[in-house]
Amino acid sequence: MKKNKKITEKMTFAEVISSNPDAAEILFKKGMLCGCCPMAMMETIEQGAKIHKVNLKNLLKELNKKI
C-alpha cells in the first residue's frame, strides 16, 4: 500500500486534495470549501486556515491522521 506524503502548511489546497481526496471531507467539515474555489491552485493550507480561523496545528494533525 502506497503511503501519501505528509501534508504541510505550505501545500496548496489543490495539492492536498489531488494527492489525498479524503482530505476534502475534513476541510469541508471545517467550513473550508477551498477545493471548489479557484484560489485552491495558489492558496496554501496555512493561508486558508488563517482566513477561515481554523487552528492550523490541529488541522494538519487531523489531515495527516487521515492519510
Residue, then its C-alpha position, 0 to 999 in steps of 0.5 A: m500500500k502506497k503511503n501519501k506524503k505528509i501534508t504541510e502548511k505550505m501545500t496548496f489546497a489543490e495539492v492536498i486534495s489531488s494527492n489525498p481526496d479524503a482530505a476534502e471531507i475534513l476541510f469541508k467539515k471545517g467550513m473550508l470549501c477551498g477545493c471548489c474555489p479557484m484560489a485552491m491552485m495558489e492558496t496554501i493550507e496555512q493561508g486558508a486556515k488563517i482566513h477561515k480561523v481554523n487552528l492550523k496545528n490541529l488541522l494538519k494533525e487531523l489531515n495527516k491522521k487521515i492519510 
